[in-house]
Amino acid sequence: MCRHGLPPDSRAVGLTAVRPPPPDVIDRLLGRAGLKAEIAELREERDSLAAQLDAESERRREAVRDRQAAEERVNQLETRIETLEHRIETLEDRGDHEEETGAVDVRGRERLTRDRLREVLDRLRSVDTGREGALSAAVDDTLPEPVTDALGDRAPAARRVAPALIYHDDAGLVSVALDPPIHPAPFHEWGDGFRVDDGWFRPTGRFGFALVRSDTFAAGVYEGSERRSFDRFRSDVTSEHDKGGFSQARFERRREGEIDDHLDRVETALTDLDAERLIVVGESTALSRLSVDATHTATADATGADEAALDDAFRDFWTTELTLL
């Protein structure tokens, strides 16, 4: 007998190691198996919905990018429309009426800037026909009867390029139409020479000139073609709908609000320009939302750095198209 009152060989009896049951057995015993299965199903559903949400977010971002690209293209097209509109009819059938009146097509076209423009204007001023031999006319979409009569078979060609300034002599040696940056009020008159005003074609006097886009502003005060001052700024306007955050509708409202804030700054800056005359060019969508007392406005597709873009817009605005009737 040992000290504990047990036989020596009985100490190992009943001490065989007991193995724990497998985890799945424990889960079944404790009721956790069903919960884990449900968790797995929920996780699978969650992952599926997250994938759908990511796909939908990507589609929305793509839609926003497409919309912005479309807006930019619209601005470019509207800019070109203004300069090409009067050319459209030259690509269409002349029609029976024009055939009966002996209509002729235009003899040529040329875009005039700087030295070439000065040269052409000087030639027009040099014409001396004697009394009542030179017709000068500023016409809108409709040619007045005296102008139509004077042009004869060239009148249909003049209609196709109107509104324009028309110069025609009684011998038919000179017969041209000019599309100037600044269109004067309609008139027609006969004289011994042509009426050519530099202010219709070239920058004269003191004036403000500004380029406005939805996120960009650049402006200067000019004395003739010389810029005397320069002001510019850019505004942070959201350009893409980032993943997450808020809905596309809210993104659009936010972006429109940022553009409104930018245009408010633009209006203040234009008001502060030290010039009585003001010419504003830029994106048509931005110009349509401005509330300023501009002497003239025009669309422009100038892009790039602020100062370079302003110079490009200035040069493009002061361009005249010459049409030989």
C-alpha positions, 0 to 999 in steps of 0.5 A: 500500500502506498501512502494514499492507501492505493495499490501501487499499480492503481495510480495509472488507472483511469488517467487516459488523456481525453481529446476535445471534440472537433470544432464543428461538433462544439459549434453544433453543441453550442448552436454556433453552426447556424450563426456562422453559416448565416454570417458567411451568407451575409458576407457573400451578399455584402461583397456582391452588393459592394461590387455592384455599388463599385460598378454603379459608381464607375458608371456614374463617374463615366457619365459625368466625364462624358457630360463634361466632355460634351459640354466642352465640345458644345462650347467649341461647336458654338464658337465655330457656328458663329463664324461658319453660319453665313457660309452654310448657304454656299454649300446648298443648292442655289435654287431656281430663284438664284438661277433666274437672277443670274446669281454668282458664287463668291470669288474668294475669301480671306481672313485679315489680321494686323498688317494684311488688314491694314493693307486692305483697308488702306486700298479701300480708302484709296478708291476715288470714284468721283461723285456718287460712285462708291457704295458703302453699306452695313447690312443685317440679314436683309439687304435694302433695295438700293443695295440689291439694285446696286449689286445686281447679280452679286446680290445673292452672294452678298445675302449669303454672307450677311450681316456684313459691310459691303463696298461696291463701285458703280463700275463693278471694279470693287465688290467686296463684303467684310465681316468686321469684329464690330458691326456698325448700325445698318446704313447705306450711302453713295459717295466719291469714296468708301466709308471705312472706320478703323473702329469697326476693324481694329482696336482703337482708344481705351477699352477693357477686354476679358476672357471668361471660362467656367473656371478661368478669368483673364482681362486687361485694359488696352490702349489700341493694341497695347495692353496696359494692365493684366488681371487673372484668377482661377477658381477651384471648380470640381471637374470629376465625381470622385468615388464615394462621398455624395450622389451625382445629383449633389455633385452637379449642384455643388459644381454649379454652385462653384461656377456661380461663385466664380462668375460672381468674382468675374462680375466684380473684376469686370466692374473694377476695370478702368475702361468705359468700353468692355469686350467680353469673350469666352465660353458661351455657357459662361457668357450667358450667365454673366450679368455685365454691361459689355459693349460686345460679346463673342464666343472664343475657344482660346485655351491654355495659360491665362495670359497666352489664352487672353492674347489668342482670344484678342487676336482672334476677335480682331480678325476680319473675314473678306469675301470677294463678291 
